[in-house]
Amino acid sequence: MRFYEIQTIKPIKPLSPEQARIKNLKKNVSSAKQRLRSEKGRQLIKPIKSVGSAP
């Protein structure tokens, strides 16, 4: 790597409250989608017990 290829790292500014809220909401949406997919997968694997049948 040559000297002119090296770039300095720019500091990351803190998010404004509005930007932080939007970022948090987007993160929650993606994690909720992941939890939904995993729960649907679990329900497909487990057999559904019939309601009201005595063992």
C-alpha positions, 0 to 999 in steps of 0.5 A: 500500500502506498502512502497516497492510498492511505486515508485518514479516518473521519470521526463519526458525529453523534446522531441527532435525536430524530436520526437516532429514533429512526435508526432504532426503529429500523433496527427493531423492524429487522430484528422483529422480522428475524424473530418472526421467521424463526418462530414460523420455522419452530411452528412448522417443525413442531406438530400441532396438538389438537385442542380438546383431545384427551391423552 
